[in-house]
Amino acid sequence: MLEILSLIRQDGDPQWCRSVPNWERGPWLETLLGLRRARSNARPRIISSHLPLQLFPRAFFTSRAKV
C-alpha cells in the first residue's frame, strides 16, 4: 500500500520510491521518531500504523485525513 500511495503522491514517478526509504516516506505513527518524521514531511503526508483504531489520537477523527 505504501508503494501505491507513494506513486500516487508523485504522479506515477518511481524515482522517489526508489531513492527514499519506506520509513521516511511513510513513518510509523506509534513511534516517537516516526511521529517526528511525519510532522516534518511535506504535505500530503503518508503515515503508516499498526495501531488499533481505538488508540488513534482523537484529533484524527475530526481531521480531513483519508484512511
C-alpha positions in Angstrom: 0.0 0.0 0.0 2.9 2.4 0.8 4.3 1.9 -2.7 1.0 2.6 -4.3 0.4 5.7 -2.2 3.9 6.9 -2.9 3.4 6.6 -6.6 0.1 8.4 -6.5 1.7 11.2 -4.5 4.5 11.6 -7.1 2.2 11.3 -10.1 3.5 7.9 -11.0 7.2 8.8 -11.0 9.0 5.8 -9.4 12.2 7.7 -8.7 11.1 8.9 -5.3 10.1 5.4 -4.3 13.5 4.1 -5.3 15.5 6.8 -3.6 13.7 7.4 -0.3 13.4 4.5 2.2 10.0 3.3 3.4 10.4 4.6 6.9 10.9 8.2 5.6 8.1 8.1 3.0 5.5 6.6 5.4 6.8 6.7 9.0 5.0 4.7 11.8 2.7 6.8 13.9 3.3 4.7 17.0 7.0 5.5 17.4 8.3 8.8 18.6 10.8 9.0 15.8 8.1 8.2 13.3 5.8 10.9 14.7 8.5 13.5 14.5 9.4 12.5 10.9 5.7 12.5 9.9 5.3 16.0 11.2 8.3 17.2 9.3 7.3 15.5 6.0 5.8 17.7 3.3 2.0 17.6 2.8 0.1 15.5 1.8 1.7 13.1 4.3 1.7 9.3 4.2 1.7 7.8 7.6 1.8 4.1 8.5 0.4 2.5 11.6 -0.3 -0.9 13.2 -2.4 0.7 16.0 -6.0 -0.4 16.6 -8.4 2.3 15.6 -9.5 3.0 19.2 -5.9 4.0 20.1 -5.6 6.7 17.4 -5.5 10.3 18.6 -8.9 11.9 18.9 -7.9 14.7 16.6 -7.5 12.1 13.8 -11.3 11.6 13.6 -12.1 15.3 13.2 -9.3 15.8 10.6 -9.6 15.6 6.8 -7.2 12.6 6.7 -8.0 9.7 4.4 -7.8 6.1 5.5 
